[in-house]
Amino acid sequence: MPDRDAGSVPGTVGRVMPNTELRVVDPASGRDLGAGQPGELVARGPQVMAGYLGRPEATAAMLDRDGWLRTGDLGLVDGDGNVVIVDRLTELIKVSGYQVAPAELEALLATHPAVADAAVTRRDDPAAGEVPVAVVVPRPGAAAGAEELMAWVAERVEPHKRLRAVRFADAIPRTPSGKLLRRALRDEARRVDRRASSVPTGSG
């Protein structure tokens, strides 16, 4: 919840509510992580649900025996106790065993002077499993090619977070409230990949 007097620190969603416990855990091992380290947010408190009615397997996947609720949110708690939501765990791109948050790359792309809007999604890759690819809406009057944008991102991120492709579009699919429609984005990326793979390469 936000501070009633000062509000939330920009980029955060506030602090943990009274009578509520919050942990940040490694999604793979369940190990608790320290301040500033991103992981899955798990919560426990009187407002947490008791479970799904008549669905014990679904309840077990969401709640552990000690009452900790797996939120499915990737986030962190900074040194001052402010909670930051990074992305949804289901949206993470798994590159050679590493996890890449699309929102991190989208936020980076948004700082480029030639980018008006951007979205990042996954693409299947035979070597890495999945790789991040971007859809970019160019800013009017500014120009930057796909290779230039990929190189610009590569200079600022770890190797496994580098974009493997950039496609330009007139708009990014979003809800009326501005939320990114990732499923529509992935469906369009698959259609583009299928069209590219079906283009004849010529005969010998």
N, C-alpha and C positions, 0 to 999 in steps of 0.2 A: 504494500500500500504506500502511497506517497506521503511525505511529511506534510501534516496539515498546515504548517506555517510556511515552510520554505518550498514545498512541492518536491518533485523528483529531480534528481540530478539528470541533466540531458543525456540521453542514450541509455538510461536505466528505467526500470519499471517500479522503483521504490525499494522499500525494505520489507523484511519478513513481518507479517502481522503478529500481534500478540497471541500467545498460546499456540503458536505454530512453530514447528521445527522444519528446517530446510537443510538438505545436504546436497553436495555436488559430487557425483560418483562417476568413475570411469564406466562407460556403457558396456565394455567387454568384460571387465573383471569385477565390477562392483566396488572397487577400491575408492575410498574417500579421497577427494582432491583438495588442494589448498586454495587460498585466495588467488583470484586471477586466472585459475586454470579452468578451461571449459570442459564441461561434462554434462551428464543428464541430471536435471533437477528432480529430486525426490522430496516429498513433503509428508509431514505427519501432524495431525491436529484434530480437534473436535469437528471441524467442518469437512473432513475427508470422508468420502462415501464408505459404506460398509461392504459394498460389492455389487455385482450385477445379479439381479433377481433370477434365480434358476440357472445361472451360467457359471458354475464353479471354475471351469477352465479359464474363462475370460477374466474372472476375478483374480485368479492366481497369477495371471500374466500382468495384471495391473497393480495388485497389492501383495506385499509380502506378509509373512506371519506376524511381523511386528507392527503392522499397520502403516508401513511406508508406501506412499502412492508414487508410482512411476509416471511422471507427467508427460514423458515423450519429448520434452523441450530440452534443447541443448543450450546451456547457459553458464553463467559464472557469477560469483560474488566477489566484488572488489574489496580492497583492504578496509574500506569504510562501511562495509555491510550493505552496499547497494547491489541489487540484483539486475543482471543484464541478460536478456534473452537473445541468443545468437541465431538459432534456427530450430526447425523441427528435426528430430533424429531420423525420421523417415525420409527426409530430403537430403541427408548426407550422401555425398558421392564417395564411394570406396575405391581409392586409387592405390593399387599394389599394397593393400593392407592399411593404408592411411585413410583417415576420414577428412573430407573436405566439405566445409559448410558453404553452400552457394551464396548465402547472404553476405559472407565476408568478401567474396570476389565481386559481388554486385555493388557493395558499398565502395570498394576500391575503384571500380570502373566509373562510378558516378562522379568521382573526383577528377576525371580526365576532362579537359576543356572541350573536347570534340564529342562528348557523350551526353545526350539528353536523358536517356533512360537505358537500362540494361537488365538482363535477366540471365541467370546461369543455370544450366541443367546438365544432366548426365548423358553420356553416350557410351554404349558398349564398346569395349576395346579388347582384342584378342590377347594382348600382352599384359595390360594393367587391370583388366576386369571392367573398369569404368574410368572415364576421363571427363573433366569439366569442359563444356563448350558454352559459348555465350551468344546471345542475341542482343544486338545493340541498335538503338535508335540514334542516328547522328543528330548533333545539334546544328540547327540552321546556320549556314555561313562558316562552319568549321569542317575540316576534312581530316580524316585519319583512316588509313587502310587497315585491313584485318591483320596483316603481318605486323604493322606498327603497333597496334593495340596489344597483340599477343606479346610482343617484345617488351612493351611498357609494363605490362602486368608481371612478366617473368622477372623483371629487375626488382620487383617489390615483394615477391612471395617465395616460399620454399619451392623446390623443384616439383614436388608432387601436386602443387596447387596451380601450376601453369596451365593456361588455357590451351586447348589443342585445336580449337577452331573458333572463328568469329563469323557470324552471319548478320547481315544488316536487314532491318525491317522498318516499316513506317510506324509501327506501334507495338507495344508489349501487351499481351492479353491480361487484363485486370478486371476485378469486380468493380461495381460502382463506387465502393469505398476505397478503391486503390490497391486491394490485396492482389498479389500476383497469382495468376491461375497457372500453377506449375504443370498440372496435368495437360492442359491445352498446349502449353509450351512443349512438353515432351512429345505429345502426339504430332505436332507440327514438325519437330525435329526428326521423328521417325519417317514422316512422309518425305521430307527433304532427302534423307539418307537413301530411302528406297528409290527415289527418282534419280539420284546421283549414281547409284549402283546399276540402274537399268540403262544408263546412257551407253550406246555402243562405242567401243574404243577403236573401231576401225578394223578392217580385215588386213591380213598380211598380204 
